[in-house]
Amino acid sequence: MIEIYRADKYEMTVRRALEGVLSHFSIDINDVDLEMDFLDSSEMKDLNRESRGIDLVTDVLSFPSLEITLPFNYEDYLNDINPESEGVILGEIYICFEKAVQQAKEYNHSISREISFLAIHGALHLLGFDHQNDTDRDKMEREQEIIMDSIGCSRNMSDDEYQKTVEQYFSEEYKKEILHSSLGNNDQLKSEEVKGEIRCGFVAVLGRPNAGKSTLINYLVGQKVAIVSWKPQTTRNKILGIRNDNDSQIIFVDTPGLHKPENELGKFMMRSVTAALNEVDIVLYLTNAEKDFNYYDQENVKRYIETGKKVVLVVNKIDRVDPPKVAAILSEISKIQGLSAVVPISAIKGKNVEPLITEIKVLLPITDRIFPEDIYTDRSMNFVISEIIREKALRLLDEEIPYGIAVSINKYEEREDGVINVDADRKSVV
């Protein structure tokens, strides 16, 4: 599975390049997991400083998760599989968009060609290619040229010309998915109908596994957007749930539960948490009233406060414990300095959720709506349907199915009576 973030109109261009790399080496796109994100200059400089100890803005950075041996054999990496997608975790690629634009001008070719080149370059690094010496450099450059030719990205093509070539490659249904999934990054959404100053901003919903984060988001949004299961760590993706009313728009970011990463998948999930924090106005930290507010919770909350973020601490599942225990937890929480609010709730019953919404609104900035009022998630319908099916499988099959279950939607159609017919396949990693 290929996940691409903040690519805007170049998403199909990037995906075509990455699929071209995988195809060149006869790697099934469904057998691997890789992520690609676009950064601005300051973000790339920070990433270089943190990861490489250099204070520079570079065009592309790759972070391989594994040492890959070609030809690629899926069976060789069964211990390094993302159980949700069943893909071998290759790693991440980061491209500095400003640097790409600058280099496109310097080399006198299109931005699409430069971005395609950088995406291919980054993907080759994930597959073990490097340019530490002349021999390795020549080999890598040769592969890059072959792949660029294979995807039809010639030097004399303009952006518009190459975009048409890419569009011909992808199906109409896929292009619709790309359009829907890029809604959150598309500046065109900020049209006249979106404008109007209200309380609006991003809220990261964080907490330890099984604290009830997904249940809370689904209740607040009023739609099913996040998987709910008693199995911990079943939320793998950042999912936006958007609550709209007359005076506010609250955009919730649902992240994996906080836990100590013990493998590449754990590290992959924790990077989602870090990325979420960089983009939000408020941190909503959930703790489970059935469990003590322990040292781990305290340290997490203090760390979020130290970042300068507004932190709202939510004590969830108060319907499952006696009032004296809730009081004891609140007393322990009162010792922490710097919290913006503390609210005890029951997400599953909706108890005390309205006061929580009020507290969130007060802390949000006054600005224009970011999304139209009829949008409640930035995920495609295929993704939402697959998450609902996955939730039911985890709940009903319990011991028979591991955490690693993935659902592939082949097609769906809405009948005249409003019922949606879904054709889906289930895959699981044992």
Steps between C-alpha positions, in 0.01 A plus 500: 500500500628844412398791726566850366450818705479869408564440130196700385473492118821296469363195684437296185842606367671370814297181509580430134872541576492272806293237324750520215784411737312203645399377156860527375611258769191276465373591847124477555372832637286306752807323641669814635429804718666834440416860585591823326446851634575848369676740738568871486857632533490547877360150556767344278771697678371381839484139377857517372616648828326234708583198284835585344645776714525745209339843476399484134193494277533199267267394221416147617557277802431128530473292816512127419345275762674186375797377304333381180662242274402493134329319341233567763342193661204570728557181698841626616342782706210337685621649831494852357140524379242765582214272613233743381611517137706180488777706338869471580596834659756656265524841667435869430595761241492876558522756218551874548252657258672840494832334417333297225356815340838673521682207339240468225575860400877442517483189281242657268242223524155462653421477871330167426824358361703623796251359753486169311879482497525569875227248582679233294832592658352468849332168421826355366663586834225303676586202281869510593652720227754766595758736353787480747750414225521542122396142424188518720418846368518388137280199575240714679495767228458232234196357680354851541526570129337168406208558739452863389478379139261219595247743653521732199643799683714664232710811555317719248149436640319785674311445825165497319621253238635257756190533719291387200729201452463406867122541487481259208690244707261504793136397487214747546400332828853541636511868402180555698662336805803728465278810475307400811804403706677829422213719623685581819798646311317682219500877532206517259280378784540839662234649277239761581261238640765384747584845634349659809686550828427232761690296757700264280811284537667161535480280810729198548329225697775314686527249778603149590359205301134416562422833669194553278641749251322362194169469688522865603578625149213301349261646762624857449490483121169315487632263233706182499851612406728304734515129581380400848632179656598370841826378347764770570698674225249430222499859370798520262422810293451866570128552443331839492157524652338840448227639726303790354243724666389862465787655693788252467684242296709256704735274304600196704814304422477141620844347553633160608502449877818594679715196573868411508599402143659155492533453124491688171118507495500652850748767390290563188190555715678728747614728217130555429458629855793740461373624164155560646637720779677730257174589326253558783368782718391282794606168649211295638655234723272211600558282802296194596321532835512120538877529526702722730634833379855371523850637460492429124187713455642777715825517304317503165270783608792704638691448175208633295464802730873574462459521121282806554184328374167553674428171677154378600505188718196273461421224749296251296284199595378653826182292459701186574646599838372624835491879565770478773750363246420783256552749782836342584615527139390864476685574824820352351454699180456826693871482596601560137563864415417651160194303393241702306207287621412168666171328403371160621278331239346180371554506123291191434197649682562862406512604866664841557607523134325834440705676772810351336400651165453837669848485652651415159320785322625760747860394433481504119604802291242717324543452127329381180376146452767274355256245352149539352226426753391174335845337530548280809821313410788539253501125434346342193177300517701185421712559810202567730318186379812284542547631857140415592538145364834459678343611828222241472749225416714580803194507724321187375792269425708603803748216559486371143634819344830673597545876516634484148180499297468705184189554289515567126192666346450378145193715433195652665175639367199670659161355406188707444371400845812648664666164580868481400622177342867430577732248337804453725781253569658427838869433552677424826855449621541205738 
